[in-house]
Amino acid sequence: MIRSLATILMTLLLWLAPAMAQSPVQTLPQFGPPAPATLLQGASTSLIAPQATPQGPGISLNFAGGDERQNLGSALEILLLMTALSMAPAIVLTMTCFTRIIVVLSFLKRAMSMQDLPPAMVTTGFAMFMTIFVMKPVATDIYEKAWLPYNAQKLDWREAADVAGRRMNQFLLAQTREQDIQLMLDLSHTKAPKTAEETPFHIAVPAFMLSEIKTAFQMGFVLFLPFVVIDLVISAILVSMGMFTLPPVVVSTPLKLLLFVLVGGWDLVVSSLAQSFTS
């Protein structure tokens, strides 16, 4: 047993010997006052190991390199990206289906006599993800027809912006009423375009917003009708029973919730909102 342990120990020493021979010699710490500079000048340089200055991790940015057009393109891309990020809330509110969804959900909460349930953050988040769901085909077309050719240097930024603008204008006009477009043309004293695709962007966006608000109010009116009927029935029953001091909302709200859950109200509302953008 002892002999086998000694054999294993000798084998490890022989295996580690070359590595120990190649490792640099570490200088021992010096105590006392430092040696004069005159004594160190005559010393052999092989006895003094150069010590590298410790450097921490860092990030180096190199803006040089490439021709002037590439640098200008990068700067323009950064400028456009920062502009898009700063205008993202306004773009979401004015050029997507977010307005219709959030207004309809607000009407639903008011019709059910629940102003705080679901909370505003929940309905806003739900409206945001519903907007992503509805706008995904438009974003996919813009990515494939505008961004990918521009990134592959097949289109310049003007052509890519024109392709993206036409696709976005197509979505806006598909959800806009003709009378709203005509109203904006009359207010701006602009001649009517020959085709719908030639509608200016500054005309299509406000007309789209006006049409979205009208559509949301129409859907909200349809949502209000069954709940108003429940309120009228409960009020008539309470008055006939002589319970004048009991607010009808106390009795009608649970009945509204029960009716809404039994008929699958959330599924109906979501499907109606999604199908309203299929045109």
C-alpha positions in Angstrom: 0.0 0.0 0.0 2.7 2.4 0.9 4.7 1.4 -2.1 1.8 2.1 -4.4 1.2 5.5 -2.9 4.9 6.4 -3.3 4.7 5.3 -6.9 1.7 7.5 -7.6 3.4 10.4 -5.9 6.6 10.1 -7.9 4.5 9.8 -11.1 2.7 13.1 -10.3 6.0 14.8 -9.5 7.5 13.7 -12.7 4.4 14.9 -14.7 4.4 18.3 -13.0 8.1 18.9 -13.2 8.2 20.3 -16.8 5.4 22.7 -16.0 7.1 23.9 -12.8 10.3 24.4 -14.7 8.6 26.6 -17.3 6.7 28.8 -14.9 8.1 32.3 -14.3 10.0 33.0 -11.2 8.1 35.2 -8.8 9.9 38.0 -7.1 9.7 38.0 -3.3 8.3 41.1 -1.6 11.0 43.5 -0.5 11.0 45.0 3.0 12.6 48.2 4.1 13.4 51.4 2.1 13.7 51.1 -1.7 17.2 50.8 -3.2 18.8 53.9 -4.7 18.4 54.4 -8.4 22.2 54.4 -8.9 22.4 50.8 -7.6 19.6 49.6 -9.8 21.2 51.0 -13.0 24.0 48.4 -12.9 21.9 45.5 -12.0 21.2 42.8 -14.6 17.9 43.2 -16.4 17.3 39.5 -16.2 16.9 39.8 -12.4 14.2 42.4 -12.7 10.9 41.1 -14.1 8.8 43.8 -15.8 5.5 44.2 -14.1 2.5 45.0 -16.3 0.2 47.8 -15.2 -3.1 46.2 -14.2 -6.0 47.2 -16.5 -9.6 46.8 -15.7 -12.3 45.8 -18.2 -13.4 48.6 -20.6 -15.2 49.3 -23.8 -13.5 50.9 -26.7 -15.5 52.6 -29.5 -14.0 53.1 -32.9 -15.9 55.5 -35.2 -13.1 55.6 -37.8 -12.7 53.4 -40.8 -14.8 53.0 -43.9 -15.6 55.6 -46.5 -17.5 58.7 -45.8 -20.8 57.3 -47.2 -20.8 54.4 -44.8 -20.1 56.7 -41.8 -22.9 59.0 -43.0 -25.2 56.1 -43.4 -24.5 54.9 -39.8 -25.0 58.4 -38.4 -28.3 58.7 -40.3 -29.5 55.3 -39.1 -28.7 56.2 -35.5 -30.6 59.5 -35.9 -33.6 57.8 -37.5 -33.6 55.2 -34.7 -33.5 57.8 -31.9 -36.3 59.8 -33.7 -38.4 56.7 -34.0 -37.9 55.8 -30.3 -38.9 59.3 -29.2 -42.0 59.3 -31.4 -43.0 55.7 -30.6 -45.9 56.6 -28.2 -47.4 59.0 -30.7 -47.0 56.5 -33.6 -48.7 53.8 -31.6 -51.6 56.1 -30.7 -52.2 57.6 -34.1 -51.2 55.0 -36.7 -52.2 51.7 -35.1 -55.3 50.0 -33.9 -54.5 50.8 -30.2 -57.0 53.7 -30.0 -60.0 51.6 -31.0 -59.1 48.8 -28.6 -58.5 50.9 -25.6 -61.6 53.0 -26.2 -63.8 49.9 -26.5 -62.3 48.5 -23.3 -63.0 51.7 -21.5 -66.6 51.6 -22.7 -66.9 48.0 -21.5 -65.7 48.9 -18.0 -68.1 51.8 -17.8 -71.0 49.7 -19.0 -70.3 47.1 -16.3 -70.2 49.8 -13.7 -66.6 49.0 -12.8 -64.3 51.9 -13.3 -61.3 50.3 -11.6 -61.6 46.7 -12.6 -59.7 45.5 -14.5 -57.0 48.1 -13.6 -56.0 50.6 -16.1 -52.5 49.1 -16.4 -54.0 45.7 -17.2 -56.3 47.0 -19.9 -53.5 49.1 -21.4 -51.1 46.2 -21.5 -53.8 44.0 -23.1 -54.6 46.7 -25.7 -50.8 46.9 -26.5 -50.5 43.2 -27.1 -53.7 43.1 -29.1 -52.2 45.9 -31.2 -49.1 43.8 -31.8 -51.3 40.9 -32.8 -53.3 42.9 -35.3 -50.4 44.9 -36.7 -48.1 41.9 -37.2 -48.9 41.4 -40.9 -48.2 45.1 -41.6 -44.9 45.0 -39.7 -43.9 41.8 -41.4 -44.5 43.3 -44.9 -42.5 46.5 -44.0 -39.7 44.3 -42.6 -39.5 42.1 -45.7 -40.1 44.7 -48.4 -38.4 47.7 -47.0 -35.9 46.9 -44.2 -34.3 43.7 -45.7 -33.7 45.3 -49.2 -32.3 48.4 -47.5 -30.0 46.3 -45.2 -28.9 44.3 -48.3 -28.1 47.7 -50.0 -30.7 47.0 -52.7 -32.6 50.1 -51.9 -31.5 53.4 -50.5 -33.2 55.0 -47.5 -35.5 57.1 -49.6 -36.9 54.1 -51.6 -37.2 52.0 -48.4 -39.1 54.8 -46.6 -41.4 55.1 -49.6 -42.2 51.4 -49.6 -42.8 51.4 -45.8 -45.0 54.5 -46.2 -47.1 53.0 -48.9 -47.7 49.9 -46.9 -48.6 51.9 -43.8 -50.8 54.2 -45.9 -52.6 51.1 -47.3 -53.5 49.9 -43.7 -54.7 53.4 -42.7 -56.9 53.8 -45.7 -58.4 50.4 -45.3 -59.8 51.3 -41.9 -60.8 54.9 -42.8 -64.2 56.1 -44.0 -64.4 58.1 -47.3 -66.3 60.9 -45.7 -63.5 61.4 -43.1 -60.9 61.6 -45.8 -63.0 64.0 -47.7 -63.4 66.1 -44.6 -59.7 66.4 -44.1 -59.2 67.2 -47.8 -61.7 70.0 -47.5 -60.2 71.4 -44.3 -56.7 71.4 -45.8 -57.9 72.8 -49.2 -56.2 69.8 -51.0 -57.4 68.4 -54.3 -58.8 64.9 -54.2 -56.2 62.4 -55.4 -56.9 60.2 -58.4 -56.5 57.0 -56.5 -56.6 56.1 -52.8 -52.9 55.2 -52.8 -52.0 58.7 -53.7 -53.7 60.1 -50.5 -51.1 62.3 -48.7 -49.9 60.9 -45.4 -50.9 64.1 -43.5 -54.4 63.5 -44.7 -54.6 59.8 -44.0 -53.4 59.9 -40.4 -56.0 62.4 -39.0 -58.8 60.8 -41.1 -57.8 57.4 -39.7 -57.9 58.7 -36.1 -61.3 60.3 -36.6 -62.7 57.1 -38.2 -61.2 54.9 -35.4 -62.9 57.1 -32.7 -66.2 56.8 -34.5 -65.9 53.0 -34.9 -65.0 52.7 -31.2 -68.0 54.7 -30.1 -70.3 52.5 -32.3 -68.9 49.3 -30.7 -69.2 50.9 -27.3 -72.9 51.7 -27.9 -73.5 48.1 -28.8 -71.8 47.0 -25.6 -73.9 49.3 -23.5 -77.3 48.1 -24.7 -77.5 44.8 -22.7 -76.2 46.3 -19.6 -78.6 49.3 -19.8 -81.5 46.8 -20.0 -80.3 45.0 -16.9 -80.0 48.4 -15.1 -83.6 49.3 -16.1 -85.0 46.0 -15.0 -83.3 46.1 -11.6 -84.4 49.7 -11.0 -88.0 48.8 -11.9 -87.9 45.8 -9.5 -86.5 47.9 -6.6 -89.0 50.7 -7.1 -91.9 48.2 -7.2 -90.6 46.6 -3.9 -90.4 50.1 -2.3 -86.6 49.9 -1.8 -85.9 53.4 -2.8 -82.8 53.9 -0.7 -80.9 50.9 -2.2 -78.8 51.9 -5.2 -79.6 49.8 -8.3 -75.9 49.4 -9.0 -75.4 47.3 -5.9 -77.7 44.6 -7.4 -77.1 45.1 -11.1 -73.3 44.9 -11.0 -73.2 41.2 -9.9 -75.9 40.3 -12.4 -73.9 42.1 -15.2 -70.8 40.1 -14.2 -72.7 36.9 -14.2 -74.2 37.5 -17.6 -70.9 38.6 -19.0 -69.1 35.5 -17.8 -71.9 33.1 -18.9 -72.0 34.3 -22.5 -68.2 34.4 -22.8 -68.1 38.2 -23.0 -64.3 38.6 -23.2 -64.1 36.1 -26.1 -66.8 38.0 -27.9 -65.2 41.4 -27.4 -61.7 40.2 -28.4 -63.0 38.4 -31.5 -65.1 41.4 -32.5 -62.1 43.7 -32.2 -59.8 41.5 -34.2 -62.4 40.9 -36.9 -63.1 44.6 -37.3 -59.6 45.0 -38.8 -59.8 42.1 -41.3 -60.9 44.4 -44.1 
